[in-house]
Amino acid sequence: MSNRITVVPAAGRVVPDPEAGDLLPAAGRDVLDSAWWRRRLADGDITLKTAKAAKPQGAK
């Protein structure tokens, strides 16, 4: 199974998505974790969207 990450363009950035053939939407997209996206992250073009932690049962 391939590792996938959710990426979001950094504020003021327009980032191409080579797999989809379009621009990364402002809401972000689930993509294959690859060198391409790691370079965009290192350059500050994107940020990783983290999953929200689930609340434990019984928590208020």
PDB file of N, CA, C and O in Angstrom:
ATOM      1  N   MET A   1       0.839  -1.176   0.000  1.00  0.00           N
ATOM      2  CA  MET A   1       0.000   0.000   0.000  1.00  0.00           C
ATOM      3  C   MET A   1       0.888   1.245   0.000  1.00  0.00           C
ATOM      4  O   MET A   1       1.893   1.307   0.708  1.00  0.00           O
ATOM      5  N   SER A   2       0.506   2.211  -0.789  1.00  0.00           N
ATOM      6  CA  SER A   2       1.263   3.451  -0.900  1.00  0.00           C
ATOM      7  C   SER A   2       0.901   4.401   0.218  1.00  0.00           C
ATOM      8  O   SER A   2      -0.247   4.455   0.660  1.00  0.00           O
ATOM      9  N   ASN A   3       1.885   5.144   0.670  1.00  0.00           N
ATOM     10  CA  ASN A   3       1.618   6.168   1.674  1.00  0.00           C
ATOM     11  C   ASN A   3       1.039   7.378   0.987  1.00  0.00           C
ATOM     12  O   ASN A   3       1.527   7.804  -0.060  1.00  0.00           O
ATOM     13  N   ARG A   4      -0.009   7.937   1.581  1.00  0.00           N
ATOM     14  CA  ARG A   4      -0.645   9.119   1.036  1.00  0.00           C
ATOM     15  C   ARG A   4      -0.644  10.196   2.099  1.00  0.00           C
ATOM     16  O   ARG A   4      -0.729   9.905   3.292  1.00  0.00           O
ATOM     17  N   ILE A   5      -0.549  11.441   1.664  1.00  0.00           N
ATOM     18  CA  ILE A   5      -0.565  12.589   2.555  1.00  0.00           C
ATOM     19  C   ILE A   5      -1.570  13.595   2.012  1.00  0.00           C
ATOM     20  O   ILE A   5      -1.891  13.579   0.823  1.00  0.00           O
ATOM     21  N   THR A   6      -2.058  14.455   2.869  1.00  0.00           N
ATOM     22  CA  THR A   6      -2.949  15.521   2.443  1.00  0.00           C
ATOM     23  C   THR A   6      -2.160  16.816   2.471  1.00  0.00           C
ATOM     24  O   THR A   6      -1.639  17.218   3.511  1.00  0.00           O
ATOM     25  N   VAL A   7      -2.078  17.464   1.315  1.00  0.00           N
ATOM     26  CA  VAL A   7      -1.300  18.686   1.192  1.00  0.00           C
ATOM     27  C   VAL A   7      -2.208  19.861   0.856  1.00  0.00           C
ATOM     28  O   VAL A   7      -3.221  19.715   0.171  1.00  0.00           O
ATOM     29  N   VAL A   8      -1.817  21.029   1.357  1.00  0.00           N
ATOM     30  CA  VAL A   8      -2.561  22.266   1.147  1.00  0.00           C
ATOM     31  C   VAL A   8      -1.554  23.315   0.688  1.00  0.00           C
ATOM     32  O   VAL A   8      -0.467  23.408   1.258  1.00  0.00           O
ATOM     33  N   PRO A   9      -1.891  24.109  -0.334  1.00  0.00           N
ATOM     34  CA  PRO A   9      -0.935  25.149  -0.744  1.00  0.00           C
ATOM     35  C   PRO A   9      -0.737  26.181   0.353  1.00  0.00           C
ATOM     36  O   PRO A   9      -1.688  26.545   1.046  1.00  0.00           O
ATOM     37  N   ALA A  10       0.483  26.652   0.513  1.00  0.00           N
ATOM     38  CA  ALA A  10       0.778  27.706   1.483  1.00  0.00           C
ATOM     39  C   ALA A  10       0.088  28.986   1.026  1.00  0.00           C
ATOM     40  O   ALA A  10      -0.211  29.146  -0.157  1.00  0.00           O
ATOM     41  N   ALA A  11      -0.162  29.886   1.955  1.00  0.00           N
ATOM     42  CA  ALA A  11      -0.839  31.142   1.646  1.00  0.00           C
ATOM     43  C   ALA A  11      -0.111  31.881   0.526  1.00  0.00           C
ATOM     44  O   ALA A  11       1.101  32.084   0.587  1.00  0.00           O
ATOM     45  N   GLY A  12      -0.858  32.276  -0.485  1.00  0.00           N
ATOM     46  CA  GLY A  12      -0.292  33.029  -1.592  1.00  0.00           C
ATOM     47  C   GLY A  12       0.441  32.201  -2.629  1.00  0.00           C
ATOM     48  O   GLY A  12       1.050  32.759  -3.542  1.00  0.00           O
ATOM     49  N   ARG A  13       0.396  30.886  -2.510  1.00  0.00           N
ATOM     50  CA  ARG A  13       1.118  30.012  -3.445  1.00  0.00           C
ATOM     51  C   ARG A  13       0.134  29.292  -4.366  1.00  0.00           C
ATOM     52  O   ARG A  13      -0.976  28.942  -3.966  1.00  0.00           O
ATOM     53  N   VAL A  14       0.566  29.081  -5.599  1.00  0.00           N
ATOM     54  CA  VAL A  14      -0.154  28.280  -6.578  1.00  0.00           C
ATOM     55  C   VAL A  14       0.766  27.120  -6.921  1.00  0.00           C
ATOM     56  O   VAL A  14       1.883  27.329  -7.393  1.00  0.00           O
ATOM     57  N   VAL A  15       0.302  25.895  -6.684  1.00  0.00           N
ATOM     58  CA  VAL A  15       1.166  24.724  -6.815  1.00  0.00           C
ATOM     59  C   VAL A  15       0.562  23.741  -7.813  1.00  0.00           C
ATOM     60  O   VAL A  15      -0.581  23.317  -7.644  1.00  0.00           O
ATOM     61  N   PRO A  16       1.320  23.370  -8.862  1.00  0.00           N
ATOM     62  CA  PRO A  16       0.817  22.372  -9.803  1.00  0.00           C
ATOM     63  C   PRO A  16       0.820  20.980  -9.175  1.00  0.00           C
ATOM     64  O   PRO A  16       1.679  20.651  -8.356  1.00  0.00           O
ATOM     65  N   ASP A  17      -0.156  20.177  -9.576  1.00  0.00           N
ATOM     66  CA  ASP A  17      -0.226  18.775  -9.155  1.00  0.00           C
ATOM     67  C   ASP A  17       0.063  17.931 -10.391  1.00  0.00           C
ATOM     68  O   ASP A  17      -0.807  17.780 -11.249  1.00  0.00           O
ATOM     69  N   PRO A  18       1.276  17.376 -10.495  1.00  0.00           N
ATOM     70  CA  PRO A  18       1.641  16.643 -11.710  1.00  0.00           C
ATOM     71  C   PRO A  18       0.815  15.378 -11.932  1.00  0.00           C
ATOM     72  O   PRO A  18       0.629  14.965 -13.077  1.00  0.00           O
ATOM     73  N   GLU A  19       0.327  14.767 -10.883  1.00  0.00           N
ATOM     74  CA  GLU A  19      -0.460  13.539 -11.029  1.00  0.00           C
ATOM     75  C   GLU A  19      -1.851  13.838 -11.587  1.00  0.00           C
ATOM     76  O   GLU A  19      -2.337  13.121 -12.463  1.00  0.00           O
ATOM     77  N   ALA A  20      -2.493  14.902 -11.078  1.00  0.00           N
ATOM     78  CA  ALA A  20      -3.843  15.254 -11.518  1.00  0.00           C
ATOM     79  C   ALA A  20      -3.827  16.120 -12.778  1.00  0.00           C
ATOM     80  O   ALA A  20      -4.823  16.177 -13.499  1.00  0.00           O
ATOM     81  N   GLY A  21      -2.703  16.795 -13.051  1.00  0.00           N
ATOM     82  CA  GLY A  21      -2.601  17.627 -14.230  1.00  0.00           C
ATOM     83  C   GLY A  21      -3.274  18.985 -14.084  1.00  0.00           C
ATOM     84  O   GLY A  21      -3.598  19.632 -15.080  1.00  0.00           O
ATOM     85  N   ASP A  22      -3.484  19.419 -12.843  1.00  0.00           N
ATOM     86  CA  ASP A  22      -4.077  20.731 -12.602  1.00  0.00           C
ATOM     87  C   ASP A  22      -3.386  21.385 -11.414  1.00  0.00           C
ATOM     88  O   ASP A  22      -2.337  20.923 -10.967  1.00  0.00           O
ATOM     89  N   LEU A  23      -3.971  22.452 -10.910  1.00  0.00           N
ATOM     90  CA  LEU A  23      -3.407  23.129  -9.748  1.00  0.00           C
ATOM     91  C   LEU A  23      -3.994  22.539  -8.473  1.00  0.00           C
ATOM     92  O   LEU A  23      -5.149  22.116  -8.444  1.00  0.00           O
ATOM     93  N   LEU A  24      -3.197  22.517  -7.436  1.00  0.00           N
ATOM     94  CA  LEU A  24      -3.637  22.034  -6.131  1.00  0.00           C
ATOM     95  C   LEU A  24      -4.727  22.965  -5.613  1.00  0.00           C
ATOM     96  O   LEU A  24      -4.503  24.171  -5.517  1.00  0.00           O
ATOM     97  N   PRO A  25      -5.913  22.428  -5.275  1.00  0.00           N
ATOM     98  CA  PRO A  25      -6.982  23.299  -4.784  1.00  0.00           C
ATOM     99  C   PRO A  25      -6.650  23.886  -3.417  1.00  0.00           C
ATOM    100  O   PRO A  25      -5.882  23.301  -2.653  1.00  0.00           O
ATOM    101  N   ALA A  26      -7.225  25.035  -3.114  1.00  0.00           N
ATOM    102  CA  ALA A  26      -6.977  25.719  -1.846  1.00  0.00           C
ATOM    103  C   ALA A  26      -7.368  24.858  -0.649  1.00  0.00           C
ATOM    104  O   ALA A  26      -6.780  24.989   0.425  1.00  0.00           O
ATOM    105  N   ALA A  27      -8.354  23.979  -0.822  1.00  0.00           N
ATOM    106  CA  ALA A  27      -8.796  23.096   0.258  1.00  0.00           C
ATOM    107  C   ALA A  27      -7.835  21.940   0.482  1.00  0.00           C
ATOM    108  O   ALA A  27      -7.922  21.244   1.494  1.00  0.00           O
ATOM    109  N   GLY A  28      -6.918  21.733  -0.457  1.00  0.00           N
ATOM    110  CA  GLY A  28      -5.956  20.646  -0.334  1.00  0.00           C
ATOM    111  C   GLY A  28      -6.400  19.406  -1.084  1.00  0.00           C
ATOM    112  O   GLY A  28      -7.497  19.354  -1.641  1.00  0.00           O
ATOM    113  N   ARG A  29      -5.521  18.402  -1.089  1.00  0.00           N
ATOM    114  CA  ARG A  29      -5.803  17.165  -1.807  1.00  0.00           C
ATOM    115  C   ARG A  29      -4.971  16.044  -1.213  1.00  0.00           C
ATOM    116  O   ARG A  29      -3.859  16.265  -0.732  1.00  0.00           O
ATOM    117  N   ASP A  30      -5.521  14.837  -1.254  1.00  0.00           N
ATOM    118  CA  ASP A  30      -4.823  13.632  -0.834  1.00  0.00           C
ATOM    119  C   ASP A  30      -3.959  13.174  -2.009  1.00  0.00           C
ATOM    120  O   ASP A  30      -4.477  12.890  -3.089  1.00  0.00           O
ATOM    121  N   VAL A  31      -2.640  13.101  -1.797  1.00  0.00           N
ATOM    122  CA  VAL A  31      -1.709  12.755  -2.877  1.00  0.00           C
ATOM    123  C   VAL A  31      -0.759  11.657  -2.428  1.00  0.00           C
ATOM    124  O   VAL A  31      -0.635  11.374  -1.237  1.00  0.00           O
ATOM    125  N   LEU A  32      -0.095  11.048  -3.390  1.00  0.00           N
ATOM    126  CA  LEU A  32       0.927  10.047  -3.099  1.00  0.00           C
ATOM    127  C   LEU A  32       2.132  10.737  -2.474  1.00  0.00           C
ATOM    128  O   LEU A  32       2.612  11.740  -3.002  1.00  0.00           O
ATOM    129  N   ASP A  33       2.620  10.217  -1.367  1.00  0.00           N
ATOM    130  CA  ASP A  33       3.797  10.775  -0.691  1.00  0.00           C
ATOM    131  C   ASP A  33       5.022  10.487  -1.561  1.00  0.00           C
ATOM    132  O   ASP A  33       5.501   9.355  -1.622  1.00  0.00           O
ATOM    133  N   SER A  34       5.519  11.525  -2.229  1.00  0.00           N
ATOM    134  CA  SER A  34       6.622  11.345  -3.173  1.00  0.00           C
ATOM    135  C   SER A  34       7.667  12.439  -2.994  1.00  0.00           C
ATOM    136  O   SER A  34       7.473  13.391  -2.238  1.00  0.00           O
ATOM    137  N   ALA A  35       8.775  12.281  -3.703  1.00  0.00           N
ATOM    138  CA  ALA A  35       9.843  13.275  -3.655  1.00  0.00           C
ATOM    139  C   ALA A  35       9.337  14.637  -4.128  1.00  0.00           C
ATOM    140  O   ALA A  35       9.754  15.667  -3.598  1.00  0.00           O
ATOM    141  N   TRP A  36       8.445  14.653  -5.118  1.00  0.00           N
ATOM    142  CA  TRP A  36       7.885  15.915  -5.633  1.00  0.00           C
ATOM    143  C   TRP A  36       7.246  16.713  -4.503  1.00  0.00           C
ATOM    144  O   TRP A  36       7.548  17.894  -4.329  1.00  0.00           O
ATOM    145  N   TRP A  37       6.365  16.077  -3.733  1.00  0.00           N
ATOM    146  CA  TRP A  37       5.661  16.778  -2.652  1.00  0.00           C
ATOM    147  C   TRP A  37       6.595  17.092  -1.501  1.00  0.00           C
ATOM    148  O   TRP A  37       6.428  18.122  -0.847  1.00  0.00           O
ATOM    149  N   ARG A  38       7.568  16.243  -1.232  1.00  0.00           N
ATOM    150  CA  ARG A  38       8.538  16.532  -0.169  1.00  0.00           C
ATOM    151  C   ARG A  38       9.391  17.751  -0.520  1.00  0.00           C
ATOM    152  O   ARG A  38       9.752  18.530   0.362  1.00  0.00           O
ATOM    153  N   ARG A  39       9.713  17.919  -1.805  1.00  0.00           N
ATOM    154  CA  ARG A  39      10.456  19.121  -2.228  1.00  0.00           C
ATOM    155  C   ARG A  39       9.583  20.361  -2.089  1.00  0.00           C
ATOM    156  O   ARG A  39      10.060  21.405  -1.645  1.00  0.00           O
ATOM    157  N   ARG A  40       8.321  20.261  -2.458  1.00  0.00           N
ATOM    158  CA  ARG A  40       7.401  21.405  -2.303  1.00  0.00           C
ATOM    159  C   ARG A  40       7.276  21.780  -0.823  1.00  0.00           C
ATOM    160  O   ARG A  40       7.213  22.962  -0.484  1.00  0.00           O
ATOM    161  N   LEU A  41       7.242  20.782   0.050  1.00  0.00           N
ATOM    162  CA  LEU A  41       7.164  21.032   1.486  1.00  0.00           C
ATOM    163  C   LEU A  41       8.440  21.719   1.973  1.00  0.00           C
ATOM    164  O   LEU A  41       8.374  22.686   2.731  1.00  0.00           O
ATOM    165  N   ALA A  42       9.585  21.227   1.544  1.00  0.00           N
ATOM    166  CA  ALA A  42      10.867  21.808   1.953  1.00  0.00           C
ATOM    167  C   ALA A  42      11.019  23.246   1.441  1.00  0.00           C
ATOM    168  O   ALA A  42      11.657  24.072   2.094  1.00  0.00           O
ATOM    169  N   ASP A  43      10.436  23.541   0.275  1.00  0.00           N
ATOM    170  CA  ASP A  43      10.501  24.891  -0.301  1.00  0.00           C
ATOM    171  C   ASP A  43       9.487  25.847   0.317  1.00  0.00           C
ATOM    172  O   ASP A  43       9.546  27.053   0.076  1.00  0.00           O
ATOM    173  N   GLY A  44       8.555  25.317   1.115  1.00  0.00           N
ATOM    174  CA  GLY A  44       7.541  26.166   1.730  1.00  0.00           C
ATOM    175  C   GLY A  44       6.339  26.430   0.838  1.00  0.00           C
ATOM    176  O   GLY A  44       5.536  27.315   1.135  1.00  0.00           O
ATOM    177  N   ASP A  45       6.202  25.672  -0.259  1.00  0.00           N
ATOM    178  CA  ASP A  45       5.079  25.860  -1.174  1.00  0.00           C
ATOM    179  C   ASP A  45       3.790  25.235  -0.654  1.00  0.00           C
ATOM    180  O   ASP A  45       2.696  25.672  -1.012  1.00  0.00           O
ATOM    181  N   ILE A  46       3.917  24.212   0.190  1.00  0.00           N
ATOM    182  CA  ILE A  46       2.743  23.514   0.722  1.00  0.00           C
ATOM    183  C   ILE A  46       2.898  23.290   2.219  1.00  0.00           C
ATOM    184  O   ILE A  46       3.983  23.437   2.782  1.00  0.00           O
ATOM    185  N   THR A  47       1.798  22.934   2.839  1.00  0.00           N
ATOM    186  CA  THR A  47       1.810  22.478   4.225  1.00  0.00           C
ATOM    187  C   THR A  47       1.062  21.154   4.271  1.00  0.00           C
ATOM    188  O   THR A  47       0.248  20.858   3.397  1.00  0.00           O
ATOM    189  N   LEU A  48       1.343  20.370   5.290  1.00  0.00           N
ATOM    190  CA  LEU A  48       0.640  19.100   5.472  1.00  0.00           C
ATOM    191  C   LEU A  48      -0.593  19.341   6.319  1.00  0.00           C
ATOM    192  O   LEU A  48      -0.542  20.047   7.326  1.00  0.00           O
ATOM    193  N   LYS A  49      -1.685  18.756   5.908  1.00  0.00           N
ATOM    194  CA  LYS A  49      -2.922  18.846   6.677  1.00  0.00           C
ATOM    195  C   LYS A  49      -2.981  17.601   7.551  1.00  0.00           C
ATOM    196  O   LYS A  49      -2.973  16.478   7.047  1.00  0.00           O
ATOM    197  N   THR A  50      -3.039  17.804   8.843  1.00  0.00           N
ATOM    198  CA  THR A  50      -3.056  16.668   9.758  1.00  0.00           C
ATOM    199  C   THR A  50      -4.488  16.294  10.104  1.00  0.00           C
ATOM    200  O   THR A  50      -5.370  17.151  10.161  1.00  0.00           O
ATOM    201  N   ALA A  51      -4.705  15.026  10.331  1.00  0.00           N
ATOM    202  CA  ALA A  51      -6.030  14.560  10.720  1.00  0.00           C
ATOM    203  C   ALA A  51      -6.310  15.013  12.145  1.00  0.00           C
ATOM    204  O   ALA A  51      -5.420  15.023  12.995  1.00  0.00           O
ATOM    205  N   LYS A  52      -7.545  15.384  12.390  1.00  0.00           N
ATOM    206  CA  LYS A  52      -7.923  15.790  13.729  1.00  0.00           C
ATOM    207  C   LYS A  52      -7.991  14.548  14.626  1.00  0.00           C
ATOM    208  O   LYS A  52      -8.519  13.506  14.234  1.00  0.00           O
ATOM    209  N   ALA A  53      -7.455  14.684  15.810  1.00  0.00           N
ATOM    210  CA  ALA A  53      -7.472  13.550  16.742  1.00  0.00           C
ATOM    211  C   ALA A  53      -8.891  13.310  17.214  1.00  0.00           C
ATOM    212  O   ALA A  53      -9.614  14.252  17.538  1.00  0.00           O
ATOM    213  N   ALA A  54      -9.280  12.078  17.250  1.00  0.00           N
ATOM    214  CA  ALA A  54     -10.618  11.724  17.720  1.00  0.00           C
ATOM    215  C   ALA A  54     -10.684  11.884  19.228  1.00  0.00           C
ATOM    216  O   ALA A  54      -9.724  11.583  19.938  1.00  0.00           O
ATOM    217  N   LYS A  55     -11.820  12.359  19.709  1.00  0.00           N
ATOM    218  CA  LYS A  55     -11.997  12.496  21.162  1.00  0.00           C
ATOM    219  C   LYS A  55     -12.230  11.117  21.760  1.00  0.00           C
ATOM    220  O   LYS A  55     -12.948  10.306  21.175  1.00  0.00           O
ATOM    221  N   PRO A  56     -11.649  10.845  22.892  1.00  0.00           N
ATOM    222  CA  PRO A  56     -11.926   9.569  23.551  1.00  0.00           C
ATOM    223  C   PRO A  56     -13.391   9.505  23.955  1.00  0.00           C
ATOM    224  O   PRO A  56     -14.014  10.525  24.248  1.00  0.00           O
ATOM    225  N   GLN A  57     -13.924   8.303  23.966  1.00  0.00           N
ATOM    226  CA  GLN A  57     -15.324   8.163  24.363  1.00  0.00           C
ATOM    227  C   GLN A  57     -15.507   8.624  25.782  1.00  0.00           C
ATOM    228  O   GLN A  57     -14.681   8.335  26.648  1.00  0.00           O
ATOM    229  N   GLY A  58     -16.574   9.336  26.028  1.00  0.00           N
ATOM    230  CA  GLY A  58     -16.855   9.846  27.365  1.00  0.00           C
ATOM    231  C   GLY A  58     -16.257  11.208  27.623  1.00  0.00           C
ATOM    232  O   GLY A  58     -16.537  11.810  28.660  1.00  0.00           O
ATOM    233  N   ALA A  59     -15.434  11.721  26.706  1.00  0.00           N
ATOM    234  CA  ALA A  59     -14.837  13.052  26.897  1.00  0.00           C
ATOM    235  C   ALA A  59     -15.866  14.124  26.607  1.00  0.00           C
ATOM    236  O   ALA A  59     -16.723  13.946  25.742  1.00  0.00           O
ATOM    237  N   LYS A  60     -15.791  15.224  27.315  1.00  0.00           N
ATOM    238  CA  LYS A  60     -16.739  16.327  27.096  1.00  0.00           C
ATOM    239  C   LYS A  60     -16.081  17.440  26.363  1.00  0.00           C
ATOM    240  O   LYS A  60     -16.716  18.457  26.085  1.00  0.00           O
TER     241      LYS A  60
END
